[in-house]
Amino acid sequence: MERYKAAVVGGLIAGVVTTAVMVAGRKSGVLHKTLDRDAVDWIDDLTGSRAMIGDSGTSVVEFANHLGASAAFAAALPKLRELLPSLSPVALGTLYGTALYAVNIGCIAPVLGITEGEAKAGPRKATERWAVHVIQAVVSAVLAERLASGTGSGSYTDSDFDFDLGLN
């Protein structure tokens, strides 16, 4: 698959994965109020959407926004790959996820009123938000590399995706 298409598809899948992580994390008590719920509240505060389409409808609007952002941010991965060809997809995704977190959550979200700002959020909530951004970008980067490798445009072979977590 062409590398930009592969990146966008990887980003869309990563958007679904991170939404699932946030929902499961909230429901299990591992995560606090997650960024997707902050965004739903923000959408409702600006538009009164819950009164018109309910919480579920507002959540669908937020999810569509999340998938669009996931695809758009993932579209930068091929260019980042060109700039940093020696990094593994996991390392590239970790760096990119950290950068997205810093810009989007550290700067833009508080200015727009989506979040309270990371200093006020506290270290646990800030760490949760950072981790979700890293998961998003790592899944995007790994899938983009995997999908693009079928055309010969990927930089890595299948063995480059094997790594030992040291759990054996």
SULCOR-V69263 format. One record per residue. N is the residue number from 1. RES is the residue in one small letter. PHI is phi in whole degrees, -180 to 180 (none if undefined). OMEGA is omega in radians with two decimals (* if undefined). NEAR is the number of other C-alpha atoms within 12 Angstrom. Layout:
N/RES/PHI/OMEGA/NEAR ; N/RES/PHI/OMEGA/NEAR
This chain:
1/m/none/3.11/21 ; 2/e/-58/-2.95/22 ; 3/r/-64/3.11/34 ; 4/y/-71/3.06/32 ; 5/k/-64/3.12/27 ; 6/a/-61/3.14/33 ; 7/a/-65/-3.14/42 ; 8/v/-65/3.10/35 ; 9/v/-63/3.08/34 ; 10/g/-59/3.11/40 ; 11/g/-66/3.10/42 ; 12/l/-64/3.11/34 ; 13/i/-64/3.11/32 ; 14/a/-62/3.08/39 ; 15/g/-63/3.08/38 ; 16/v/-68/-3.14/29 ; 17/v/-61/-3.10/29 ; 18/t/-69/3.04/34 ; 19/t/-63/3.11/31 ; 20/a/-62/3.11/21 ; 21/v/-62/-3.13/28 ; 22/m/-66/3.13/31 ; 23/v/-64/-3.13/24 ; 24/a/-63/3.12/17 ; 25/g/-63/3.10/23 ; 26/r/-66/-3.07/20 ; 27/k/-66/3.14/14 ; 28/s/-85/-3.10/13 ; 29/g/87/3.12/13 ; 30/v/-71/3.13/16 ; 31/l/-109/3.03/24 ; 32/h/-82/3.06/25 ; 33/k/-60/-3.05/26 ; 34/t/-91/-3.05/35 ; 35/l/-59/3.12/42 ; 36/d/-63/3.11/38 ; 37/r/-73/3.03/29 ; 38/d/-60/-3.13/29 ; 39/a/-68/3.09/31 ; 40/v/-61/3.10/33 ; 41/d/-61/-3.13/27 ; 42/w/-64/3.11/26 ; 43/i/-59/3.14/30 ; 44/d/-65/3.12/25 ; 45/d/-59/-3.11/17 ; 46/l/-79/-2.96/16 ; 47/t/-120/-3.04/16 ; 48/g/69/-3.03/17 ; 49/s/-63/-3.12/22 ; 50/r/-63/3.12/22 ; 51/a/-69/-3.10/15 ; 52/m/-96/-3.04/12 ; 53/i/-124/3.09/16 ; 54/g/78/3.13/18 ; 55/d/-67/3.14/20 ; 56/s/-64/3.11/18 ; 57/g/-63/3.11/19 ; 58/t/-65/3.10/29 ; 59/s/-65/3.10/27 ; 60/v/-65/3.10/22 ; 61/v/-61/3.14/26 ; 62/e/-64/-3.13/29 ; 63/f/-63/3.09/29 ; 64/a/-61/3.08/21 ; 65/n/-62/-3.13/22 ; 66/h/-61/3.13/30 ; 67/l/-66/3.09/29 ; 68/g/-62/3.11/22 ; 69/a/-65/3.13/27 ; 70/s/-61/3.13/37 ; 71/a/-65/-3.12/32 ; 72/a/-64/3.14/25 ; 73/f/-67/3.13/36 ; 74/a/-67/3.14/43 ; 75/a/-62/3.10/29 ; 76/a/-81/-3.04/31 ; 77/l/-60/3.11/44 ; 78/p/-59/3.12/36 ; 79/k/-69/3.08/19 ; 80/l/-63/3.09/28 ; 81/r/-61/3.09/33 ; 82/e/-62/-3.11/16 ; 83/l/-74/-3.07/12 ; 84/l/-131/-3.01/18 ; 85/p/-68/-3.08/18 ; 86/s/-86/-3.13/15 ; 87/l/-79/3.03/24 ; 88/s/-71/3.08/29 ; 89/p/-60/3.13/39 ; 90/v/-67/3.13/30 ; 91/a/-66/3.12/26 ; 92/l/-61/3.12/35 ; 93/g/-63/3.12/41 ; 94/t/-63/3.11/28 ; 95/l/-66/-3.12/28 ; 96/y/-67/3.10/37 ; 97/g/-62/3.10/36 ; 98/t/-66/3.12/28 ; 99/a/-66/3.10/21 ; 100/l/-61/3.10/32 ; 101/y/-60/-3.09/32 ; 102/a/-60/-3.10/24 ; 103/v/-76/-3.03/19 ; 104/n/-72/-3.05/27 ; 105/i/-95/3.12/35 ; 106/g/-74/-3.04/28 ; 107/c/-119/-2.97/20 ; 108/i/-73/-3.06/18 ; 109/a/-58/3.11/24 ; 110/p/-68/3.12/23 ; 111/v/-65/3.13/15 ; 112/l/-77/-3.12/19 ; 113/g/90/3.11/21 ; 114/i/-73/3.11/29 ; 115/t/-125/-3.13/32 ; 116/e/-87/-3.04/23 ; 117/g/97/-3.00/27 ; 118/e/-70/3.10/28 ; 119/a/-65/3.11/16 ; 120/k/-74/-3.13/13 ; 121/a/-66/-3.12/23 ; 122/g/92/-3.03/15 ; 123/p/-64/-3.11/15 ; 124/r/-67/-3.12/18 ; 125/k/-66/3.11/26 ; 126/a/-63/3.12/28 ; 127/t/-65/3.09/24 ; 128/e/-61/-3.13/29 ; 129/r/-65/3.11/39 ; 130/w/-62/-3.10/31 ; 131/a/-60/3.13/33 ; 132/v/-65/3.09/36 ; 133/h/-66/3.11/44 ; 134/v/-67/3.09/34 ; 135/i/-57/3.13/39 ; 136/q/-55/-3.05/44 ; 137/a/-73/3.11/47 ; 138/v/-67/3.11/39 ; 139/v/-61/3.11/40 ; 140/s/-59/-3.08/50 ; 141/a/-67/3.14/51 ; 142/v/-65/3.13/43 ; 143/l/-66/3.12/40 ; 144/a/-60/3.12/46 ; 145/e/-65/-3.12/45 ; 146/r/-63/-3.10/32 ; 147/l/-67/-3.12/32 ; 148/a/-77/-3.05/31 ; 149/s/-66/3.10/25 ; 150/g/-66/-3.14/19 ; 151/t/-98/-3.10/19 ; 152/g/85/-3.12/16 ; 153/s/-88/3.10/23 ; 154/g/-75/-3.10/32 ; 155/s/-87/-2.97/29 ; 156/y/-122/3.01/28 ; 157/t/-94/3.13/20 ; 158/d/-57/-3.11/20 ; 159/s/-68/3.10/12 ; 160/d/-72/3.13/20 ; 161/f/-95/3.10/23 ; 162/d/-84/3.04/13 ; 163/f/-147/-3.08/12 ; 164/d/-97/3.10/9 ; 165/l/-83/-3.14/6 ; 166/g/73/-3.10/5 ; 167/l/-94/-3.11/5 ; 168/n/-85/*/4
